[in-house]
Amino acid sequence: MEDENVPLPGTPVRGSSSGRPVMAVLDLLGRRWMLRVLWELHQRPAGFRDLQRLCGDMSSSVLSTRLRELRVAGLVHTGEDGVNSLSRQGARLVAALQPLIEWSEEWAEGPVNAERGG
């Protein structure tokens, strides 16, 4: 996968030929395993093998691709020691997702879950 396939603002992405920033981030986050990688790095920085384990032993090729896409998008930094961490922009993205996290927790406790007997 080449860098031009990484969704970035101002470039055409899935669902938007205009490359509007919101469409670019939705395309990026909608990729398989992307949110999981961000979530685990939000918890703490991790090397490749540790991150792979934290992500349920996803394949090394998928993890490598996701990390490359996140680096190109400016959301993850990989240090000289091989440790991956969220960049400032990556941390801001996770913070922006906080209302969704809170909503999902309320949703899990709400009527939908009660109707299922849970």
C-alpha positions as CSV (number, residue, x, y, z in Angstrom):
1,M,0.0,0.0,0.0
2,E,1.5,3.3,-1.0
3,D,1.4,6.6,1.0
4,E,-1.1,8.1,-1.5
5,N,-3.6,5.6,-0.3
6,V,-3.6,7.1,3.2
7,P,-6.6,9.3,3.6
8,L,-5.6,12.9,4.3
9,P,-7.5,16.1,4.2
10,G,-7.7,17.7,0.8
11,T,-7.3,14.4,-1.1
12,P,-10.2,12.3,-2.5
13,V,-11.2,9.5,0.0
14,R,-13.8,6.8,0.1
15,G,-17.1,8.6,0.1
16,S,-15.8,12.0,-0.8
17,S,-14.1,13.3,-3.9
18,S,-13.6,16.6,-2.2
19,G,-11.3,15.3,0.5
20,R,-13.1,17.2,3.3
21,P,-11.2,16.7,6.5
22,V,-14.1,15.0,8.3
23,M,-14.4,12.5,5.4
24,A,-10.7,11.8,5.5
25,V,-10.7,11.1,9.2
26,L,-13.8,8.9,8.9
27,D,-12.1,6.9,6.1
28,L,-8.9,6.6,8.2
29,L,-10.7,5.5,11.3
30,G,-12.9,3.1,9.4
31,R,-10.0,0.9,8.4
32,R,-9.8,-2.5,10.0
33,W,-8.1,-2.4,13.4
34,M,-7.3,1.3,13.2
35,L,-9.4,2.3,16.2
36,R,-8.0,-0.6,18.2
37,V,-4.4,0.5,17.5
38,L,-5.2,4.1,18.5
39,W,-7.0,2.9,21.7
40,E,-4.1,0.8,22.8
41,L,-1.6,3.6,22.1
42,H,-3.8,5.9,24.0
43,Q,-3.4,3.6,27.0
44,R,0.4,3.7,26.8
45,P,3.2,3.7,24.2
46,A,4.2,0.3,22.9
47,G,6.8,-1.4,20.8
48,F,5.6,-3.4,17.7
49,R,5.4,-6.9,19.3
50,D,3.8,-5.5,22.5
51,L,1.2,-3.6,20.5
52,Q,0.5,-6.7,18.4
53,R,-0.2,-8.7,21.6
54,L,-2.3,-5.9,23.0
55,C,-4.4,-5.9,19.8
56,G,-5.3,-9.5,20.1
57,D,-2.4,-10.8,18.0
58,M,-3.4,-9.1,14.8
59,S,-1.2,-10.0,11.9
60,S,2.1,-8.3,11.7
61,S,1.4,-7.1,8.1
62,V,-1.9,-5.4,9.1
63,L,-0.3,-3.8,12.2
64,S,2.7,-2.6,10.1
65,T,0.3,-1.0,7.6
66,R,-1.9,0.6,10.2
67,L,1.2,2.1,12.0
68,R,2.5,3.4,8.7
69,E,-0.8,5.0,7.9
70,L,-1.0,6.6,11.3
71,R,2.5,8.0,10.9
72,V,1.7,9.4,7.5
73,A,-1.4,11.0,8.9
74,G,0.7,12.5,11.7
75,L,-1.2,10.7,14.5
76,V,1.6,8.3,15.7
77,H,5.3,8.7,16.2
78,T,7.7,5.9,16.3
79,G,10.8,6.7,18.2
80,E,14.4,5.6,17.4
81,D,13.9,2.9,20.1
82,G,10.9,1.5,18.1
83,V,8.3,2.5,20.6
84,N,5.1,3.8,19.1
85,S,3.2,6.6,20.8
86,L,0.4,9.1,19.9
87,S,1.6,12.4,18.5
88,R,0.0,15.6,19.8
89,Q,-2.6,15.3,17.0
90,G,-3.2,11.7,17.8
91,A,-3.9,12.5,21.5
92,R,-6.2,15.3,20.4
93,L,-8.1,12.8,18.2
94,V,-8.6,10.4,21.0
95,A,-9.7,13.3,23.3
96,A,-12.2,14.3,20.6
97,L,-13.6,10.7,20.7
98,Q,-14.2,10.9,24.5
99,P,-17.9,12.0,24.1
100,L,-18.5,9.0,21.9
101,I,-16.9,6.8,24.6
102,E,-19.1,8.3,27.3
103,W,-22.2,7.9,25.1
104,S,-21.4,4.3,24.5
105,E,-21.1,3.6,28.2
106,E,-24.5,5.2,28.8
107,W,-25.9,3.3,25.9
108,A,-24.6,0.0,27.4
109,E,-26.5,0.8,30.6
110,G,-29.6,2.0,29.0
111,P,-32.9,0.5,27.7
112,V,-31.4,-1.4,24.8
113,N,-29.3,-3.5,27.2
114,A,-32.2,-3.8,29.7
115,E,-34.4,-5.1,27.0
116,R,-31.9,-7.9,26.3
117,G,-31.9,-8.8,29.9
118,G,-28.4,-7.5,30.4
